């Protein structure tokens, strides 16, 4: 199982202002891959995404159902306040809720010309983020 592979790299990053940072556990299939500069560069790039963008979840499947429902309810209320016509309200609320859910998930966050998920897939070998952590003095 790749997620528990002993091969990988722990990346750390402190933001330039020193008020936040991140830790990332990136795993791969072999020690050779883990030692490569490309793999370590990828780990540092993803770690920077974690530090700067503050993801709360790995992907959308981790978002609790209650939180998803609450977000959709909030987006419906927002649509009403904005004067979205009744026939467009549900579609508007669902699109807005989906966009906000993606903004909370690390795998959907932008990296280079794609997303974090596409950067992992584009590596050419099985690569998986086992866990991540973000710390901030503002939290």
C-alpha positions as CSV (number, residue, x, y, z in Angstrom):
1,X,0.0,0.0,0.0
2,X,1.6,3.2,-1.2
3,X,0.2,5.4,1.6
4,X,2.2,3.4,4.2
5,X,5.3,3.0,2.0
6,X,8.5,3.6,3.9
7,X,9.8,5.6,0.9
8,X,9.1,9.2,0.7
9,X,10.0,12.7,1.8
10,X,8.9,15.0,4.7
11,X,8.9,18.5,3.4
12,X,8.8,21.6,5.7
13,X,8.3,25.2,4.8
14,X,8.2,28.4,6.8
15,X,6.6,31.4,5.2
16,X,8.9,34.4,4.7
17,X,7.2,36.5,7.4
18,X,7.8,33.6,9.9
19,X,4.1,33.6,10.9
20,X,3.2,30.3,9.4
21,X,4.4,27.2,7.7
22,X,3.6,23.6,6.7
23,X,4.7,20.0,6.9
24,X,4.0,17.5,4.2
25,X,4.5,13.7,4.1
26,X,4.8,12.6,0.4
27,X,5.1,8.9,-0.3
28,X,6.3,7.0,-3.4
29,X,7.0,3.4,-4.5
30,X,10.8,3.2,-4.3
31,X,13.7,4.8,-2.4
32,X,15.2,5.8,-5.8
33,X,12.2,8.0,-6.6
34,X,12.2,9.4,-3.1
35,X,15.8,10.5,-3.4
36,X,15.3,12.2,-6.8
37,X,15.4,16.0,-6.9
38,X,12.2,16.1,-8.9
39,X,10.3,14.2,-6.2
40,X,11.7,16.6,-3.5
41,X,10.9,19.6,-5.6
42,X,7.4,18.4,-5.9
43,X,7.1,17.9,-2.1
44,X,8.3,21.4,-1.5
45,X,5.9,22.9,-4.1
46,X,3.0,21.1,-2.5
47,X,4.2,22.1,1.0
48,X,4.1,25.7,-0.1
49,X,0.5,25.3,-1.4
50,X,-0.4,24.0,2.1
51,X,1.4,26.9,3.9
52,X,-0.1,29.6,1.6
53,X,-3.6,28.3,0.9
54,X,-4.6,26.6,4.2
55,X,-6.4,23.5,2.9
56,X,-8.7,21.9,5.4
57,X,-9.2,18.5,3.6
58,X,-7.2,16.3,1.3
59,X,-10.0,15.9,-1.2
60,X,-13.8,16.4,-1.4
61,X,-14.5,12.9,-0.2
62,X,-13.2,14.0,3.3
63,X,-15.7,16.8,3.7
64,X,-18.3,15.8,6.2
65,X,-21.8,15.5,4.8
66,X,-23.2,18.0,7.3
67,X,-20.6,20.6,6.3
68,X,-21.5,20.1,2.6
69,X,-25.2,20.6,3.4
70,X,-24.4,23.7,5.5
71,X,-22.3,25.2,2.7
72,X,-25.1,24.5,0.1
73,X,-27.6,26.2,2.4
74,X,-25.4,29.2,2.8
75,X,-25.0,29.5,-0.9
76,X,-28.7,29.4,-1.4
77,X,-29.2,32.2,1.0
78,X,-26.4,34.2,-0.7
79,X,-28.1,33.6,-4.1
80,X,-31.4,34.9,-2.7
81,X,-29.6,38.0,-1.3
82,X,-28.0,38.6,-4.7
83,X,-31.4,38.5,-6.4
84,X,-30.7,35.3,-8.5
85,X,-33.9,34.4,-10.2
86,X,-35.8,31.4,-8.7
87,X,-35.3,29.2,-11.7
88,X,-31.5,29.7,-11.5
89,X,-31.1,29.7,-7.8
90,X,-30.4,26.0,-7.2
91,X,-27.8,25.7,-10.1
92,X,-26.1,28.9,-8.8
93,X,-26.0,27.6,-5.2
94,X,-24.6,24.2,-6.3
95,X,-21.9,25.8,-8.5
96,X,-20.9,28.2,-5.8
97,X,-20.8,25.5,-3.1
98,X,-18.8,23.2,-5.4
99,X,-16.2,26.0,-6.0
100,X,-15.9,26.7,-2.3
101,X,-15.5,23.0,-1.5
102,X,-12.7,22.7,-4.1
103,X,-11.0,25.7,-2.4
104,X,-10.9,23.8,0.9
105,X,-9.3,20.7,-0.6
106,X,-5.5,20.3,-1.2
107,X,-5.9,18.0,-4.2
108,X,-8.0,20.6,-6.1
109,X,-5.7,23.6,-5.4
110,X,-3.7,25.0,-8.2
111,X,-0.1,24.0,-8.8
112,X,1.9,24.9,-11.9
113,X,-0.4,24.6,-14.9
114,X,-2.8,22.2,-13.2
115,X,-3.9,21.1,-9.7
116,X,-2.0,19.3,-7.0
117,X,-3.7,16.1,-8.0
118,X,-2.6,16.4,-11.6
119,X,1.0,17.2,-10.5
120,X,1.0,13.9,-8.5
121,X,-0.4,12.0,-11.5
122,X,2.0,13.7,-13.9
123,X,5.0,12.5,-11.9
124,X,5.0,9.2,-13.9
125,X,5.1,7.0,-10.8
126,X,2.6,6.3,-8.0
127,X,2.9,9.3,-5.6
128,X,0.6,10.0,-2.7
129,X,0.3,12.6,0.0
130,X,0.0,10.7,3.2
131,X,-0.7,13.7,5.5
132,X,-0.2,17.4,5.8
133,X,-0.2,20.0,8.5
134,X,-0.4,23.8,8.5
135,X,0.5,26.0,11.4
136,X,0.0,29.7,11.8
137,X,0.3,32.3,14.5
138,X,-3.1,33.6,13.4
139,X,-4.9,30.3,14.2
